[in-house]
Amino acid sequence: MVVSDVQSVIAEAGQEGEIISKISRKANLSYDEAMGKCGKLAKAGLVYSVHNDKNRFFAITEKGIQFFQEFQKFNELVRSLNLFHAIRI
C-alpha cells in the first residue's frame, strides 16, 4: 500500500502540498521511490507538482481528495470484515 501511503502524506498536507523529501521520509521511501510514486499519482490526476526556487512540492487535486476518501471507506470496510490480510492493495 505504498502508493496509498504517499497519497495519505500528500492529503494530510492539503492544498499547500508537501515537499518530496518529507513525503519520502513519512512514507519510509527513498527519494527516487517517492518521486516515482508521486509521478504515478500525478499521471492519474490525483496530485499535481509545484516547483519553487528550492523545492518540489506535490499537492492533492479535487479528484485526489475524492479518491482518497473513497479509498479510506474501502479500507474501513475491509478491516471491519477482517479481510485486511486476505486482500493486497
Secondary structure, DSSP 8 states (H G I E B T S, - for coil): -HHHHHHHHHHHHGGG-EEHHHHHHHTT--HHHHHHHHHHHHHTTSEEEEE-SS-EEEEE-HHHHHHHHHHHHHHHHHHHTT-TTT---
